[in-house]
Amino acid sequence: MDLIIGTRHITPDAIIRTVTGVEAVLHGDALRSLLDAAFHGAGTIEILGGDLDRRRMEVTGIEMRGCETRVTLAATGAGQRLV
């Protein structure tokens, strides 16, 4: 699974499926893009692939562990349909 943040395709350092969404490890520009989308309205956050494909996500948690940042994302509804 990857993330689509605004118009950017992001491959997290690691991504794990959770009950409500995913937990992704991000750094650098990928983390900055996610924070801009979540807190400044600079685009949407969606999942690409897996059972959450094309679902919008919202940030529900951010945790820093050593030199990595784990972001918890929860699905906010049904997947987008391709027309």
N, C-alpha and C positions, 0 to 999 in steps of 0.2 A: 504494500500500500504506500502511496505517496500523497503529498498534499498539493492542492492548488490554492495558492494565496494570491488573490487578485488575478493577475494574468501570468503569474510565475508558477512553474512546475518545480516543486521542492522534493528532494529525496532526503528524508530524515536520516541521521546517523543510525537510529534504531526506532522501530515503531512496534508497539504491542497493543493488541486488541484488549479492551476492557469491557465490562458489562454495559456501560453507557456510551462508549466511544473508543478512543485510543489514547495511548500515552506515547509521545514522540520525544526523542532527544534531538535538539536543534542547537546550532551555534552560528555565529557570524551573521551574514546577510539573511540567511533563512530565518533566524530568530528575530532579527530586526523587522523583517517583512511581516512575520506573524504578529509581533507586538503592534506594529503600525495598523494592521488590519483590525486587530482586536480592540485597541484603545483609541484609535484616531479615525476609524471608519474608512481606512485606505484599502478597500476591497473586501471580498468575502473569503472565507476559509472553507474548503471542501476536501473530501477524501476522494482519491482516485484509486479504484481497485477494491477487491474483497467484497464482503457483504454490505459494506457501507458506501459502495461506489456512488459518487455524485451526490452525497448527502452534505448539507451545510453543517458546519461545526461551530461551536463556541468554546472559548477558553474558559475552563472551570478551575484550573490550578496551574501554578508555576512553582517549580521546586529546583533550587540550585544545589547540586551535590558535587563538591570538589570542582572540577573543571568542565562539568556538563550541566546543561539546563534541560529538565524534563517538563514538558508541557502536557497537561491533561486536557483533552478536547472531548466534548459531549455532542452527540448528534442532536439536531434541532428539528427533525421532521423527516418526511419521506424523501427518497432520492429524486433528483431531477430527471425528467424523462427526456430522451433525445427525440426530436421531431424529424 
